[in-house]
Amino acid sequence: MKTLTGKDLRVYRIKTDYMGIPDIGPEGLAIHALESGHIVRVASADIEMNNGMVHSLSYSYMWTEL
């Protein structure tokens, strides 16, 4: 992906194991800024809403670091 300021980002999904079974654990999202090398993880909760999705961000998360 390319940001409005022209920086290239790689956005990907992280799948995890649960009780030894591959790929059924919690999933997360990550954003990797290719120029600076910063990686930001976004935890994705397994909570279903009828009007959107639930995500959590770290308190130290800053878009300006990307």
Secondary structure, 3 states (H helix, E strand, C coil): CECCCCCEEEEEEEECCECCECCCCCEEEEEEECCCCCEEEEEEEEEECCCCEEEECCCCCCHHHC
